[in-house]
């Protein structure tokens, strides 16, 4: 007696009812199955699956870092990343660049935080700075990096949706709370907060805009060191003389980055330096269904891609029942 067995296997991966093969790559989820989620900060690519002609992009920037404070004071919190959502037309097989912004790091004692990487390392948050030395130390955190999607290339000109990063907080003395960093937003990033204590306090940096980087915080009778303006997609570094007075918050990255806050070279009675401004969200003219939220994402940024497919359903796996012959 002879026994034969025939089994037919169809190898494929599922895509919303459509079978499709695709590598997992750097996405947290199967890149061929909607929604696709990217949480690891850095640069990735995503191939448009078969049958997909439009995708909805939900893009969040990274948050800014918090400052440190003298004993009895409360550190200034970093601003949260912005959210930008919209839909673009695509072609099957097209490659999109997906850039997830990193959060700015917190300050620790007299160690400043560093700015989070953003975009394709071209929309970074600004770096924090040393603050008071009296002799207890303070410092400020780094700004958050911007997240974006690029279509048709990998340059800044190819950005279609941007989520701005948050600015970092200002440091604080013994009698107050540090100024809060501005969140990423649209059409402008949120301005960094002004420090407390006597009035006028140290002015926060302005949020990035659709046409330019945010301005630095301006000087006044109590704060003699102006903040630094952002000159493009990256946020401005904080400012300080590093020995007396306080340090200011850094700007977040964005379509255009946020400026840093103003501060003081002595201690006239303000409670700390001004905070950094948030980066600007952005939508290219080709993006439909645009919506934006200011300052909603804590930690590293996030990109979520959603879509439907019109590709024909492939045959389902078929198993041939074995027959016995003699």
NUVEXVO-998342 format. One record per residue: z, y, x of N, C-alpha, C in turn; residue in one letter. Coordinates in pm, whole numbers, padded with zeros to 5 digits, always signed. Layout:
REM NUVEXVO-998342
ZYXZYXZYXA;...
REM end
This chain:
REM NUVEXVO-998342
+00000-00119+00087+00000+00000+00000+00000+00123+00089X;-00077+00220+00050-00084+00343+00126-00039+00458+00038X;+00047+00542+00099+00093+00659+00022+00041+00786+00089X;-00019+00875+00009-00067+01002+00064+00002+01116-00007X;+00019+01225+00067+00084+01344+00012+00006+01466+00056X;-00035+01546-00040-00107+01668-00009-00028+01785-00065X;+00000+01884+00018+00070+02004-00026-00004+02126+00024X;-00033+02214-00067-00103+02336-00031-00004+02451-00035X;+00007+02528+00073+00098+02641+00080+00017+02770+00095X;+00051+02867+00017-00008+03000+00030+00099+03090+00091X;+00075+03138+00212+00175+03220+00280+00149+03366+00251X;+00251+03432+00198+00237+03574+00169+00374+03633+00145X;+00379+03768+00137+00502+03840+00105+00482+03916-00023X;+00587+03930-00102+00574+03992-00233+00573+04143-00225X;+00490+04206-00307+00483+04352-00319+00468+04387-00466X;+00582+04410-00535+00577+04451-00675+00484+04367-00758X;+00489+04234-00742+00399+04147-00815+00273+04116-00738X;+00249+04187-00625+00132+04163-00542+00179+04100-00411X;+00112+03999-00365+00150+03934-00239+00082+04006-00125X;+00166+04040-00023+00115+04123+00085+00193+04094+00213X;+00124+04078+00326+00190+04053+00453+00206+04184+00530X;+00329+04210+00580+00353+04330+00660+00476+04308+00746X;+00476+04360+00866+00595+04347+00952+00708+04435+00900X;+00832+04392+00922+00947+04471+00877+00961+04600+00956X;+00929+04601+01085+00937+04722+01163+01077+04778+01165X;+01090+04911+01163+01220+04977+01174+01281+05008+01039X;+01212+04978+00931+01267+05007+00799+01385+04916+00771X;+01480+04967+00690+01594+04885+00650+01552+04776+00552X;+01446+04800+00480+01399+04709+00376+01255+04669+00406X;+01204+04570+00335+01066+04525+00355+00971+04643+00329X;+00892+04683+00430+00807+04801+00414+00692+04781+00317X;+00672+04660+00267+00567+04636+00169+00620+04634+00027X;+00750+04650+00011+00812+04644-00121+00881+04777-00151X;+00845+04840-00260+00903+04968-00299+01043+04949-00360X;+01141+05036-00327+01132+05147-00231+01160+05100-00089X;+01099+05169+00007+01123+05144+00148+01222+05248+00198X;+01323+05205+00270+01430+05295+00313+01443+05295+00465X;+01454+05415+00523+01476+05433+00666+01606+05512+00686X;+01704+05452+00753+01830+05522+00780+01856+05541+00929X;+01788+05468+01015+01812+05481+01159+01748+05610+01208X;+01829+05700+01265+01771+05827+01310+01676+05802+01427X;+01564+05873+01425+01459+05854+01524+01323+05853+01458X;+01221+05815+01535+01082+05817+01489+01032+05676+01457X;+00969+05661+01341+00917+05534+01294+00775+05556+01240X;+00705+05448+01212+00577+05456+01143+00580+05361+01023X;+00496+05395+00924+00489+05312+00803+00344+05302+00760X;+00298+05178+00738+00160+05152+00694+00156+05146+00542X;+00065+05219+00483+00049+05219+00337-00005+05083+00293X;+00062+05013+00201+00017+04880+00158-00112+04885+00075X;-00172+04769+00056-00292+04757-00026-00264+04801-00169X;-00361+04868-00230-00352+04908-00369-00267+05029-00396X;-00218+05096-00292-00130+05213-00309-00210+05341-00284X;-00210+05431-00381-00285+05556-00368-00197+05679-00369X;-00068+05663-00395+00026+05775-00394+00165+05723-00363X;+00243+05805-00292+00380+05768-00260+00471+05887-00287X;+00591+05858-00331+00693+05961-00350+00791+05955-00234X;+00814+06070-00173+00895+06080-00053+01025+06152-00086X;+01138+06092-00050+01270+06152-00068+01330+06166+00071X;+01338+06290+00120+01367+06317+00262+01496+06398+00274X;+01593+06345+00349+01723+06411+00370+01742+06443+00518X;+01784+06564+00550+01817+06600+00686+01956+06554+00726X;+01984+06557+00858+02115+06521+00908+02215+06635+00895X;+02342+06602+00892+02446+06705+00878+02490+06760+01012X;+02550+06879+01009+02602+06941+01130+02741+06889+01164X;+02780+06906+01290+02910+06859+01335+03021+06958+01305X;+03143+06909+01302+03260+06995+01281+03309+07050+01415X;+03386+07158+01407+03443+07220+01527+03578+07159+01558X;+03642+07209+01662+03783+07179+01685+03864+07306+01660X;+03997+07293+01660+04083+07406+01626+04210+07403+01710X;+04271+07518+01729+04402+07524+01793+04506+07461+01702X;+04619+07422+01758+04726+07360+01681+04764+07449+01563X;+04765+07391+01444+04795+07467+01323+04673+07516+01250X;+04557+07515+01316+04434+07557+01251+04357+07438+01196X;+04256+07465+01114+04174+07360+01053+04030+07374+01102X;+03973+07269+01158+03836+07278+01209+03736+07322+01102X;+03633+07394+01144+03526+07430+01052+03433+07313+01029X;+03406+07276+00904+03319+07161+00877+03171+07195+00897X;+03094+07093+00933+02950+07112+00945+02884+07115+00809X;+02768+07179+00801+02691+07182+00677+02620+07050+00654X;+02590+07021+00529+02524+06895+00493+02372+06910+00497X;+02305+06796+00519+02159+06797+00523+02097+06824+00387X;+01982+06890+00387+01910+06919+00263+01827+06800+00218X;+01786+06803+00091+01701+06698+00032+01573+06761-00021X;+01460+06701+00014+01330+06745-00035+01253+06624-00088X;+01204+06634-00212+01137+06522-00278+01001+06566-00330X;+00899+06485-00309+00767+06514-00361+00673+06396-00344X;+00553+06407-00404+00454+06299-00404+00327+06343-00333X;+00271+06252-00251+00145+06281-00182+00045+06169-00208X;-00083+06203-00201-00189+06103-00210-00205+06034-00075X;-00231+05904-00077-00249+05826+00046-00363+05728+00029X;-00401+05661+00139-00503+05558+00138-00441+05428+00191X;-00476+05313+00133-00427+05187+00188-00461+05173+00336X;-00364+05130+00416-00384+05116+00559-00353+05242+00637X;-00339+05355+00569-00304+05480+00637-00165+05468+00699X;-00146+05534+00814-00016+05530+00884+00051+05666+00872X;+00173+05665+00820+00255+05787+00813+00362+05780+00921X;+00389+05894+00982+00503+05901+01074+00627+05940+00996X;+00734+05863+01015+00861+05885+00945+00966+05925+01048X;+01018+06046+01039+01118+06095+01133+01250+06119+01060X;+01353+06048+01104+01485+06059+01043+01576+06139+01135X;+01629+06251+01088+01713+06337+01169+01851+06278+01194X;+01902+06301+01313+02037+06256+01349+02138+06365+01315X;+02258+06323+01282+02367+06418+01259+02407+06481+01392X;+02448+06608+01388+02509+06669+01505+02647+06609+01529X;+02686+06597+01653+02817+06537+01683+02929+06640+01671X;+03047+06591+01637+03164+06677+01623+03214+06721+01760X;+03278+06838+01765+03349+06879+01884+03479+06800+01896X;+03528+06786+02017+03655+06718+02041+03733+06797+02145X;+03840+06864+02103+03914+06947+02196+03826+07055+02254X;+03808+07054+02387+03724+07154+02453+03586+07097+02488X;+03551+06985+02424+03420+06924+02447+03327+06956+02331X;+03221+07033+02353+03132+07068+02242+03054+06947+02191X;+03009+06954+02066+02918+06855+02013+02775+06887+02052X;+02690+06787+02051+02549+06807+02081+02467+06806+01952X;+02356+06874+01955+02269+06878+01838+02205+06744+01811X;+02188+06710+01683+02121+06587+01646+01971+06599+01667X;+01908+06491+01714+01763+06490+01728+01697+06498+01592X;+01587+06570+01583+01518+06586+01456+01368+06587+01473X;+01296+06558+01362+01152+06550+01370+01111+06449+01475X;+01005+06478+01546+00960+06394+01658+01019+06455+01785X;+01152+06474+01783+01227+06542+01889+01182+06686+01904X;+01138+06748+01794+01091+06886+01798+01150+06970+01684X;+01251+06917+01614+01321+06992+01510+01469+06957+01518X;+01524+06972+01640+01660+06931+01668+01762+07035+01623X;+01885+06989+01603+01994+07082+01582+02034+07148+01713X;+02090+07270+01705+02138+07338+01825+02264+07274+01880X;+02296+07304+02003+02414+07249+02068+02536+07337+02046X;+02653+07273+02036+02777+07347+02026+02818+07403+02161X;+02925+07484+02163+02967+07554+02284+03119+07546+02300X;+03166+07579+02420+03308+07591+02447+03364+07710+02369X;+03488+07699+02328+03552+07809+02257+03671+07862+02332X;+03782+07881+02260+03899+07946+02316+03965+07865+02428X;+04022+07936+02522+04100+07877+02631+04227+07962+02645X;+04333+07923+02572+04447+08015+02561+04587+07958+02584X;+04618+07850+02657+04527+07762+02730+04481+07641+02651X;+04522+07630+02525+04471+07520+02442+04325+07550+02409X;+04245+07445+02396+04101+07465+02391+04042+07441+02252X;+03928+07502+02229+03847+07470+02112+03701+07457+02155X;+03618+07408+02063+03474+07398+02085+03407+07386+01948X;+03276+07395+01947+03202+07380+01821+03109+07259+01829X;+03074+07205+01712+02988+07088+01703+02841+07124+01712X;+02758+07021+01710+02614+07040+01715+02552+07046+01577X;+02439+07114+01564+02368+07120+01437+02297+06989+01406X;+02268+06965+01279+02199+06844+01237+02049+06855+01256X;+01985+06742+01286+01841+06740+01303+01768+06728+01170X;+01646+06778+01164+01564+06771+01043+01496+06635+01033X;+01474+06590+00911+01392+06471+00882+01258+06516+00827X;+01152+06442+00853+01022+06479+00796+00928+06360+00789X;+00822+06378+00710+00709+06285+00703+00585+06358+00751X;+00507+06291+00837+00384+06351+00889+00264+06265+00850X;+00158+06332+00808+00038+06264+00758-00085+06318+00831X;-00170+06226+00877-00293+06268+00945-00274+06304+01090X;-00157+06279+01145-00127+06312+01284+00023+06318+01305X;+00064+06352+01426+00206+06350+01459+00259+06484+01511X;+00183+06591+01493+00227+06722+01539+00306+06793+01429X;+00366+06904+01465+00438+06984+01367+00348+07028+01252X;+00220+07051+01281+00125+07094+01177+00099+06985+01075X;+00134+06860+01106+00110+06747+01015+00227+06716+00923X;+00333+06798+00926+00448+06775+00839+00410+06803+00693X;+00442+06712+00604+00414+06734+00462+00542+06754+00380X;+00651+06690+00419+00781+06711+00354+00887+06715+00464X;+00977+06815+00457+01084+06830+00555+01217+06845+00483X;+01319+06773+00530+01457+06793+00487+01534+06859+00600X;+01585+06980+00578+01653+07056+00683+01790+07000+00718X;+01829+07017+00844+01961+06975+00889+02064+07083+00865X;+02190+07043+00861+02300+07137+00841+02343+07203+00971X;+02393+07327+00961+02449+07396+01077+02591+07348+01105X;+02640+07374+01224+02777+07330+01257+02878+07440+01225X;+03004+07397+01211+03110+07490+01176+03157+07572+01295X;+03222+07685+01265+03285+07764+01369+03422+07707+01404X;+03473+07738+01525+03605+07687+01562+03713+07771+01494X;+03839+07735+01519+03947+07802+01447+04070+07818+01535X;+04142+07929+01514+04269+07952+01581+04383+07884+01508X;+04503+07929+01535+04623+07863+01481+04653+07898+01336X;+04586+07996+01281+04626+08046+01150+04516+08045+01046X;+04420+07958+01060+04313+07961+00960+04223+07840+00967X;+04123+07842+00882+04023+07736+00873+03891+07787+00930X;+03828+07707+01012+03700+07745+01069+03593+07763+00962X;+03498+07851+00991+03389+07877+00898+03300+07754+00883X;+03252+07729+00761+03171+07611+00731+03024+07636+00762X;+02958+07535+00821+02816+07545+00850+02732+07546+00723X;+02615+07608+00731+02524+07613+00616+02448+07483+00600X;+02413+07449+00477+02336+07328+00450+02187+07351+00459X;+02112+07243+00480+01967+07252+00472+01925+07283+00330X;+01819+07362+00310+01779+07400+00174+01642+07461+00168X;+01601+07496+00046+01467+07550+00019+01478+07667-00080X;+01402+07775-00060+01304+07797+00048+01370+07830+00183X;+01500+07867+00178+01571+07895+00301+01688+07801+00318X;+01723+07772+00443+01848+07703+00467+01964+07793+00428X;+02077+07733+00401+02196+07809+00363+02254+07881+00486X;+02300+08005+00464+02362+08079+00573+02496+08016+00612X;+02530+08024+00742+02661+07982+00786+02767+08079+00735X;+02887+08030+00713+02994+08114+00660+03048+08208+00767X;+03106+08319+00720+03173+08416+00806+03318+08375+00826X;+03371+08394+00946+03509+08356+00974+03608+08444+00898X;+03728+08389+00880+03833+08461+00807+03921+08544+00898X;+04043+08574+00850+04134+08660+00923+04113+08804+00885X;+04118+08893+00981+04094+09033+00949+03947+09054+00915X;+03922+09162+00842+03785+09192+00801+03735+09313+00880X;+03608+09312+00924+03509+09206+00902+03527+09090+00999X;+03497+08968+00949+03500+08850+01033+03372+08833+01111X;+03365+08725+01186+03244+08696+01264+03138+08636+01172X;+03022+08699+01166+02916+08666+01070+02847+08535+01109X;+02822+08450+01009+02750+08326+01033+02602+08349+01055X;+02536+08251+01116+02392+08258+01135+02318+08239+01004X;+02200+08294+00996+02118+08281+00875+02044+08147+00874X;+02015+08097+00754+01936+07976+00741+01791+08000+00778X;+01723+07893+00821+01580+07902+00849+01501+07933+00723X;+01383+07988+00738+01299+08027+00625+01163+07957+00635X;+01074+07988+00540+00940+07932+00542+00850+07999+00645X;+00893+08115+00696+00808+08188+00790+00867+08201+00929X;+00998+08181+00946+01060+08200+01077+01196+08133+01083X;+01247+08122+01206+01382+08072+01225+01484+08172+01174X;+01605+08122+01144+01710+08208+01094+01762+08303+01200X;+01806+08420+01158+01861+08520+01248+02001+08479+01292X;+02042+08526+01410+02178+08504+01455+02273+08597+01383X;+02400+08559+01376+02501+08645+01315+02512+08777+01390X;+02529+08886+01318+02532+09019+01377+02672+09057+01425X;+02678+09149+01520+02806+09197+01572+02868+09298+01476X;+02999+09320+01494+03071+09423+01420+03193+09466+01500X;+03282+09541+01440+03396+09596+01512+03487+09489+01570X;+03488+09369+01510+03579+09264+01557+03510+09152+01633X;+03378+09149+01629+03302+09040+01691+03189+09100+01773X;+03200+09090+01904+03109+09162+01993+02999+09077+02054X;+02992+08949+02019+02887+08862+02072+02798+08817+01956X;+02674+08861+01957+02582+08826+01849+02537+08682+01860X;+02512+08620+01744+02455+08487+01743+02312+08487+01790X;+02260+08367+01822+02124+08352+01872+02030+08316+01757X;+01917+08384+01745+01822+08346+01641+01748+08218+01677X;+01707+08143+01576+01620+08028+01598+01477+08078+01610X;+01400+08018+01698+01264+08064+01722+01158+07965+01676X;+01198+07862+01603+01104+07761+01555+01179+07654+01479X;+01130+07531+01482+01193+07424+01403+01333+07384+01448X;+01368+07403+01574+01500+07365+01622+01603+07473+01593X;+01727+07430+01566+01834+07525+01544+01878+07591+01673X;+01939+07709+01661+01987+07784+01778+02120+07727+01827X;+02142+07735+01958+02269+07696+02015+02379+07795+01978X;+02503+07746+01971+02616+07836+01949+02634+07930+02066X;+02719+08033+02048+02745+08131+02154+02894+08145+02177X;+02930+08178+02302+03069+08197+02342+03071+08240+02487X;+03178+08309+02529+03192+08332+02672+03268+08217+02738X;+03319+08123+02659+03378+08002+02710+03515+08013+02771X;+03575+08132+02767+03707+08148+02827+03808+08208+02730X;+03774+08318+02666+03862+08379+02567+03786+08394+02437X;+03851+08434+02333+03783+08446+02206+03754+08309+02147X;+03640+08297+02078+03607+08175+02007+03461+08137+02031X;+03422+08019+01977+03285+07974+01983+03223+07975+01845X;+03092+07993+01838+03025+07996+01708+02950+07865+01683X;+02922+07841+01554+02849+07722+01515+02702+07731+01549X;+02641+07614+01572+02498+07604+01603+02416+07587+01476X;+02288+07621+01483+02199+07608+01368+02145+07467+01352X;+02109+07431+01229+02044+07304+01201+01895+07314+01217X;+01830+07200+01249+01685+07197+01258+01622+07195+01120X;+01494+07231+01111+01425+07235+00982+01278+07263+00999X;+01211+07294+00886+01074+07346+00899+01081+07463+00995X;+01181+07549+00975+01230+07643+01076+01381+07630+01080X;+01439+07638+01199+01580+07612+01218+01668+07730+01183X;+01799+07703+01176+01898+07805+01145+01949+07874+01271X;+01993+08000+01256+02050+08076+01365+02197+08041+01385X;+02252+08077+01501+02394+08052+01527+02478+08172+01488X;+02606+08148+01469+02697+08254+01426+02733+08348+01539X;+02788+08463+01501+02842+08559+01598+02984+08519+01634X;+03035+08575+01743+03173+08547+01782+03229+08664+01862X;+03349+08642+01916+03418+08748+01987+03460+08704+02126X;+03465+08797+02220+03506+08767+02357+03656+08783+02376X;+03727+08832+02274+03873+08841+02281+03930+08785+02152X;+04050+08826+02114+04111+08771+01992+04169+08887+01909X;+04082+08958+01838+04128+09076+01763+04195+09044+01631X;+04202+08917+01594+04264+08882+01466+04177+08800+01374X;+04050+08774+01412+03969+08681+01333+04018+08540+01360X;+03987+08448+01269+04037+08312+01284+03941+08218+01356X;+03826+08267+01399+03730+08183+01470+03593+08245+01472X;+03496+08169+01527+03358+08217+01531+03285+08190+01401X;+03174+08259+01381+03089+08235+01263+03020+08100+01273X;+02983+08044+01159+02918+07912+01154+02767+07924+01167X;+02703+07810+01197+02558+07806+01210+02487+07792+01076X;+02365+07847+01067+02285+07837+00945+02211+07704+00936X;+02179+07662+00815+02106+07538+00793+01957+07556+00811X;+01888+07444+00835+01743+07446+00848+01674+07447+00713X;+01550+07495+00711+01473+07506+00587+01405+07375+00551X;+01414+07335+00424+01328+07230+00370+01185+07283+00360X;+01088+07192+00338+00948+07236+00332+00865+07137+00254X;+00760+07192+00186+00658+07110+00118+00521+07164+00154X;+00431+07078+00198+00292+07118+00217+00228+07143+00081X;+00119+07222+00076+00052+07248-00052-00001+07123-00121X;-00020+07016-00046-00072+06891-00103+00036+06809-00175X;+00160+06854-00169+00271+06779-00228+00291+06822-00373X;+00291+06725-00464+00315+06753-00606+00457+06711-00643X;+00503+06757-00759+00634+06719-00808+00746+06758-00715X;+00738+06877-00657+00836+06920-00559+00972+06947-00621X;+01077+06898-00554+01214+06934-00593+01301+06935-00469X;+01407+07014-00472+01488+07034-00353+01634+07050-00390X;+01722+07001-00303+01866+07021-00317+01922+07071-00185X;+02016+07163-00193+02076+07222-00074+02206+07151-00038X;+02217+07109+00090+02342+07057+00142+02399+06938+00069X;+02330+06821+00074+02376+06705-00001+02398+06580+00084X;+02352+06578+00210+02356+06455+00290+02455+06467+00405X;+02556+06379+00409+02650+06371+00521+02604+06263+00618X;+02624+06285+00748+02584+06189+00848+02437+06200+00883X;+02382+06091+00939+02240+06091+00973+02155+06109+00848X;+02031+06154+00871+01939+06174+00760+01895+06042+00697X;+01805+06052+00602+01757+05937+00526+01617+05968+00475X;+01529+05868+00478+01397+05879+00416+01375+05758+00327X;+01337+05782+00201+01306+05675+00107+01163+05697+00055X;+01081+05592+00063+00941+05597+00017+00926+05503-00101X;+00878+05556-00215+00859+05476-00336+00713+05478-00376X;+00665+05367-00437+00524+05358-00473+00502+05242-00570X;+00383+05242-00631+00336+05128-00709+00200+05088-00656X;+00161+04963-00683+00034+04912-00633-00056+04869-00748X;-00187+04892-00731-00286+04847-00829-00367+04730-00776X;-00323+04675-00663-00396+04561-00605-00389+04441-00698X;-00494+04360-00696-00497+04241-00781-00389+04143-00737X;-00336+04071-00834-00233+03971-00805-00299+03850-00739X;-00248+03811-00625-00302+03696-00552-00254+03566-00615X;-00322+03457-00587-00280+03328-00644-00137+03293-00603X;-00067+03229-00695+00068+03185-00668+00064+03055-00586X;+00174+03026-00512+00177+02900-00436+00154+02780-00527X;+00073+02684-00478+00038+02565-00555+00082+02441-00479X;+00150+02350-00545+00189+02223-00485+00117+02110-00556X;+00048+02023-00477-00019+01907-00534+00079+01791-00540X;+00098+01735-00657+00190+01623-00675+00139+01502-00603X;+00222+01437-00521+00175+01320-00444+00136+01204-00536X;+00035+01129-00493-00009+01008-00564+00007+00889-00473X;+00040+00775-00532+00054+00650-00458-00072+00567-00484X;-00127+00514-00377-00245+00428-00389-00220+00297-00314X;-00279+00191-00359-00258+00064-00295-00390-00008-00278X;
REM end
